[in-house]
Amino acid sequence: MNQKIWHVFVAILISMMSLSHIVGAQTMQQNTAALNARQQSMVKIAALTASGDLAQLKVALNTGLDAGMSINEINDELTQMYAYSGFPRSLNGINTFTAVLNERKAQGIVDTQGRAASPVNDTRDKYTRGKATLEVLINGTDPGKSGGIGAVNPQVETFLKEHLFADIFDSDLLTYAERELATIAALASLPGLEPMLQSHMNMGLNVGITQPQMLALIEVVGTSINPKQAQIATAIFNEVLASRRQQ
């Protein structure tokens, strides 16, 4: 290959690489644009709390406050995270949030406390309320103690109904869709939780999360946590979509 042909070849190769980079960047922007600033902040806060990256969580918490999330809303999300990533990660997140609020206050930033959750007027017992909430999420009938984990470990099944899906989900500071965005982000950020991730992706779609929003969530996990987890989440989401098309 003479020198002139070589230069032409190199120029074409560079152009193709540049075009690929531009297309990739545009695709990422289009995916991420499916989530508004508040939703992106919620996804990052959940993912970084679950993964334990407190330095980046601090950035995400600041961004969330700047995006208009109230202190009570962020606290509600961090509280929910203990159900999906454990008390230690949740408490680390809350301690990090406390430090962020103190730093912002010292800088003269006045953050919005926000309203408290509305009183629960539902007179049903917590187990019944939690079971009803779960059935909205799964868009079906939950077997309770007659099947699934309820038949094997009724104690944990009761905890799930009364505490997670009643005590936590009863709070109307976050919508079911927002709670599922946070849950999916947390589960997608942690290895080895594919079955749970698949279940919650289905729940998310059931309560109004769109396919573009789910792809945007996965994109955020890839950039905020690591690409490997995003690849796993993408494969799981494809399985979810394929299964729903067959129904």
C-alpha positions in Angstrom: 0.0 0.0 0.0 1.6 3.3 -1.1 1.7 6.3 1.2 -1.1 8.2 -0.5 -3.5 5.3 -0.3 -2.5 4.7 3.3 -3.3 8.3 4.2 -6.7 8.0 2.6 -7.4 4.8 4.5 -6.4 6.4 7.8 -8.6 9.4 7.1 -11.6 7.2 6.3 -11.0 5.1 9.5 -10.8 8.2 11.7 -14.0 9.6 10.1 -15.8 6.3 10.8 -14.6 6.2 14.4 -15.7 9.9 14.9 -19.1 9.2 13.5 -19.5 6.1 15.7 -18.6 8.3 18.8 -21.1 11.0 17.8 -23.9 8.4 17.2 -23.1 6.8 20.5 -23.2 10.1 22.4 -26.4 11.1 20.7 -28.0 7.7 21.6 -26.9 8.2 25.2 -28.4 11.7 25.3 -31.6 10.4 23.8 -31.9 7.6 26.3 -31.1 9.8 29.3 -33.5 12.4 28.1 -36.4 10.0 28.8 -35.9 10.7 32.5 -36.3 14.3 33.8 -33.8 15.8 36.1 -35.7 14.7 39.2 -35.9 11.1 38.0 -32.3 11.0 36.9 -31.3 12.1 40.4 -33.5 9.5 42.0 -31.9 6.8 39.9 -28.4 7.9 40.8 -29.1 8.3 44.5 -30.5 4.7 44.6 -27.8 3.2 42.5 -24.9 4.9 44.4 -26.5 4.2 47.8 -26.8 0.5 46.9 -23.3 0.2 45.5 -21.8 2.2 48.5 -20.0 4.8 46.4 -20.4 7.6 49.0 -18.2 10.1 47.2 -20.4 10.0 44.1 -23.5 9.7 46.2 -22.7 13.1 47.7 -22.6 14.6 44.2 -25.9 13.0 43.3 -27.6 14.2 46.5 -26.5 17.8 45.8 -27.8 17.4 42.2 -31.1 16.0 43.5 -31.6 19.0 45.8 -30.7 21.4 43.0 -33.2 19.5 40.8 -36.0 20.3 43.2 -36.2 17.2 45.3 -37.2 18.1 48.9 -35.4 16.9 51.9 -38.3 14.7 52.9 -38.5 13.1 49.5 -34.8 12.2 49.5 -35.1 10.8 53.0 -38.1 8.7 51.9 -36.0 7.2 49.1 -33.0 6.5 51.3 -35.3 4.9 53.8 -36.7 2.6 51.1 -33.2 1.6 50.1 -32.7 -0.4 53.3 -35.3 -2.8 52.1 -33.3 -3.5 48.9 -29.6 -2.9 49.8 -29.6 -3.4 53.6 -29.5 -1.2 56.6 -25.7 -0.5 56.5 -25.9 1.0 52.9 -29.1 2.9 53.7 -27.6 4.3 56.9 -24.4 5.3 55.1 -26.6 7.1 52.6 -28.5 8.9 55.3 -25.3 9.9 57.0 -23.9 11.2 53.7 -27.1 13.1 53.2 -26.8 14.7 56.6 -23.3 15.9 55.8 -24.5 17.3 52.5 -27.3 19.2 54.1 -24.9 20.6 56.8 -22.4 21.7 54.1 -25.1 23.4 52.0 -26.5 25.2 55.1 -23.0 26.4 55.9 -22.8 27.8 52.4 -26.1 29.7 52.9 -28.2 27.3 50.7 -31.7 27.0 51.9 -33.1 23.6 50.9 -36.8 22.8 50.9 -37.9 20.5 53.7 -41.1 19.6 51.8 -44.4 18.3 53.0 -44.7 15.3 55.3 -46.4 12.2 54.0 -50.2 12.3 54.1 -51.9 10.5 57.0 -52.9 6.9 56.2 -56.7 6.8 56.4 -57.0 3.2 55.2 -58.5 1.3 58.1 -57.4 -2.1 56.9 -54.6 -3.9 58.8 -51.1 -3.4 57.4 -50.9 -6.9 56.0 -54.0 -6.4 54.0 -52.9 -3.0 52.8 -49.4 -4.3 51.8 -50.9 -7.3 49.9 -53.2 -4.9 48.0 -50.2 -2.7 47.1 -48.2 -5.6 45.9 -51.1 -6.8 43.7 -51.1 -3.3 42.1 -47.4 -3.7 41.4 -47.6 -7.2 40.0 -50.9 -6.5 38.2 -52.2 -9.8 39.5 -53.2 -11.9 42.6 -50.6 -12.5 45.3 -50.8 -16.0 46.9 -50.0 -14.7 50.3 -49.1 -17.6 52.6 -50.5 -20.2 50.3 -47.6 -20.2 47.9 -44.2 -18.7 47.0 -42.1 -17.5 49.9 -45.2 -17.3 52.1 -45.5 -21.1 52.1 -41.9 -21.5 53.1 -41.2 -18.5 55.3 -44.4 -16.9 56.4 -42.5 -14.6 58.8 -40.6 -12.9 56.1 -43.7 -12.8 53.9 -45.5 -10.9 56.7 -42.5 -8.5 57.0 -42.7 -7.8 53.3 -46.5 -7.1 53.3 -46.7 -5.1 56.6 -43.5 -3.2 56.5 -42.2 -2.8 52.9 -45.5 -2.6 51.0 -47.5 -1.0 53.8 -45.2 1.1 56.1 -42.9 2.3 53.3 -45.2 2.3 50.3 -48.0 3.9 52.2 -46.0 7.2 52.1 -47.3 9.3 49.2 -44.1 11.4 49.0 -43.0 9.2 46.1 -45.3 7.6 43.5 -45.2 3.8 42.9 -43.4 4.5 39.6 -40.8 6.6 41.4 -40.3 3.9 44.0 -39.8 1.3 41.3 -37.3 3.5 39.5 -35.3 3.7 42.7 -35.7 -0.1 43.4 -34.7 -1.1 39.9 -31.7 1.2 40.0 -30.6 -0.3 43.3 -31.0 -3.9 42.1 -29.4 -3.3 38.8 -26.3 -1.9 40.6 -25.8 -5.0 42.7 -24.5 -8.3 41.2 -26.4 -11.6 41.7 -29.9 -10.2 41.9 -31.2 -11.0 38.4 -34.4 -12.7 39.4 -35.4 -9.8 41.7 -34.4 -7.3 39.1 -36.6 -9.1 36.5 -39.6 -9.0 38.9 -39.2 -5.3 39.6 -38.7 -4.4 35.9 -42.1 -6.0 35.3 -43.6 -4.1 38.3 -42.1 -0.9 36.9 -43.7 -1.4 33.6 -47.0 -2.2 35.3 -47.0 1.1 37.2 -46.1 3.4 34.2 -42.4 3.3 33.7 -41.9 3.4 29.9 -39.4 1.4 27.9 -37.3 4.5 27.0 -37.2 5.4 30.7 -36.1 1.9 31.6 -33.3 2.1 29.0 -32.3 5.5 30.4 -32.2 4.0 33.9 -29.9 1.3 32.6 -27.7 3.9 30.9 -27.3 5.8 34.2 -26.3 2.6 36.0 -23.7 2.0 33.3 -22.2 5.4 33.7 -22.6 5.7 37.5 -21.8 2.2 38.6 -20.2 0.1 35.8 -20.9 -1.0 32.3 -21.0 -4.7 33.2 -24.0 -4.2 35.5 -25.7 -2.2 32.7 -25.1 -5.1 30.3 -26.7 -7.6 32.7 -29.7 -5.2 33.2 -30.1 -4.8 29.5 -30.2 -8.6 29.0 -32.8 -9.0 31.8 -34.9 -6.2 30.4 -34.9 -7.8 26.9 -36.1 -11.0 28.6 -38.9 -9.1 30.3 -40.0 -7.5 27.1 -40.0 -10.8 25.3 -42.0 -12.5 28.0 -44.6 -9.7 28.1 -45.0 -9.9 24.3 -45.9 -13.6 24.6 -48.6 -12.9 27.2 
